[in-house]
Amino acid sequence: MRRHSKAGDDSRRRKTAPKRNHARKSARRRRSPAPGPTAKIARLRRELNEASELQKATSDVLRVIASTTGDPERVFEIILANAVRICDAANGAINRWDGEILQLVATHNMPPAFAEARKLVPYRPDENSASGRLLMHKALVHIRDLAADRAYAARSPTTVAAVELAGVRTTLAVPMFKDNELVGSFTVGRREVRPFTEKQIEIVQNFAAQAVIAVENARLLNELRQRTDELGRSVADLQRERDNKLMNLEAMAASIGHEVRQPLAGISSNGGAALRFLGHTPPNIEEARLALQRMVKDSHRASQVFDNIRTLFGKADQGHEPIDVNELALGVLQALREDLKDHRITTQAELTSHLPFVMGHRGQLQEVFINLVHNAIEAMDAVDGDDRILRVRAERHGGNAIIVAVEDSGPGIDPQQLKTIFDAFITTKPNGLGLGLAICRLIIERHKGHLSVAPAEPRGSAFRIVLPAGMPGVA
């Protein structure tokens, strides 16, 4: 057997050594070279730009949230636009969840057909769709290719609309929470198959949280506005109540003088007439007796004025009784016949027979009729005597009401004063207090009726009183 020398072995070892060294050099050539300073600077600059852009977008959103007037729509538009731009998406949408349906409330860069379809048909949970999975698991849903997803194969309406109307392929749906309660979803999509990165998902989650802030901010502003309005109404009601109480006190004092003046004037006039009749030769005892009777009646009426006013400002239904409106109207015309005669006024009474009774306070309604007739007498002082006509009509109004109209042939009321003619302390008379018609309206409203005025034909004014007919328990 040939024996090898050690020298020969060493020679072979030396020959193979360079081969191992060559293998190590090849391995080093196959390894990726370490990034150089230029690449690191570019990467850091890119990350800085992304962070700066995200910070600017967040500032824009927060500024809009702070300046919102209660409607989050504008805020949603800003949030979606920034989310889509920063995450390099194509479109986005925000949906509101009310516990039963997922309603589309905002979109960005979505085709009108998709937005209209989603708004017309609110979404209900579907276990196949991305939104359905989000609602069921209350977690984000990230689908790489929506056209290859099981929801599209099952022809889920929202998925089909997203793919075929909006052209979405990759979609990301992030839940919106408020106090651990699901309130909606925030979605972004791409028209090509390109999943979102972890950082982009985090950015979308951040924008979703801002959308929740916008919704809550709008809710708080609306609640504040509502409570402010309620407080304003309460203050206005209290002020109105205070004004009404003051007006009632003033009106009570003024109306006593206003209402008592008429019977006192009648007493004075009839007293003078009685003295004249007694001074005749021979004395006209019969006319004097009639004048004295009118004096007694006017004194009773003056006393009744106080009772009427006290009742008017007391309980609304105190002293109510069944009243024949025809009888009441004729009684007023009879009581004022001397005034009508002195002013050369022709009276025309058109009273429908068999009218149903009304429930009311006789004295108060009588004061209303007397007041309206007196106003008519004063209004017709401005026209010739032959043209002074007073019409009093009473008839049914609808099926359960009675209308009484007092019409004069005077010059009429200025159209600009028609809206305020019944307000307290508003008067068209030189020496008037402006309480007569205000008290008349108050009395009629206390009787659940309505008092109005309109121009009469061919001239003059027509005051119309509408009162509910019938008595309790009577059909």
JOPE-V843283 format. One line per field, one symbol per residue. ss: DSSP state (H for helix, E for strand, - for the rest). phi: phi as a letter, one per 30 degrees, with the letter a starting at -180 (. if undefined). burial: I if it has 24 or more other ideal C-beta (glycine too) atoms within 12 Angstrom, else O. Layout:
ss = ???
phi = ???
burial = ???
This chain:
ss = -----HHHHHHHHHHHHHHHHHHHHHHHHH------HHHHHHHHHHHHHHHHHHHHHHHHHHHHHHH-----HHHHHHHHHHHHHH----EEEEEEE----EEEEEEE---HHHHHHHHH--E------HHHHHHHH---EEE--HHH-HHHH---HHHHHHHH-----EEEEEEEEE--EEEEEEEEEE-------HHHHHHHHHHHHHHHHHHHHHHHHHHHHHHHHHHHHHHHHHHHHHHHHHHHHHHHHHHHHHHHHHHHHHHHHHHHHHHHHH------HHHHHHHHHHHHHHHHHHHHHHHHHHHH--------EEE-HHHHHHHHHHH-HHHHHH---EEEEEE------EEE-HHHHHHHHHHHHHHHHHHHHH--HHH-EEEEEEEE----EEEEEEE-------HHH------------------HHHHHHHHHHH---EEEEEE-----EEEEEEEE-------
phi = .dccddddddddddddeeddddddddddddddddddedddddddddddddddddddddddddddddcdcjcdeddedddddddddddhccaaabccccjbbccdcabbicdeddddddddbedcebddddddddddchbdbbcdbddcddddddhdedddddddccidccbbccdccbhicdclbbbbbbdbdadddeddddddddddddddddddddddddddddddddddddddddddddddddddddddddddddddedddddddddddddddddddcdedddddddddddddddddddddeddddddeccddcdidadbddedddddddddcddddddchcdcbcccddhdddccaceddddddddddddddddddddcdedccbccbcbadbicbbbcccccccddiceedcddcdcddicbccecdcicedddededdddcicbcbbadccdajbbcbccbdcjbeicd
burial = OOOOOOOOOOOOOOOOOOOOOOOOOOOOOOOOOOOOOOOOOOOOOOOOOOOOOIOOIIOIIIOIIOOIOOOIOOIIIIIIIIIIIIIIIIIIIIIIIOOOOIIIIIIIIIOOOIIOOIOOOOIOIIOIIIIIIIIOOOOIIIIOIIIOIOIIOOOIIIIIIIIOOIIIIIIIIIIIIOOOOIIIIIIIIIIOOOOIOOOIIOIIIIIIIIIIIIIIIIOOOOOOOOOOOOOOOOOOOOOOOOOOOOIIOOIIOIIIOIIIIIIOIIIOOIOOIIOOOOOOOOOOOOOIOOIOOIIOOIOOIIOIIOIIIOIIIOOOOOOIOOIIIIOIIOIIIOIIOIIIOOIOIOIOIOIOOOIIIIIIIIIIIIIIIIIIIIIIIIIIOOIOOOOIIIIIIIIIIOOOIIIIIIIIIIOIIOOOOOOOIIOIOOIIOOOIIIIIIIIIIIIIIIIOIIIIIOOIOOOIIIIIIIIIIOOOOOO
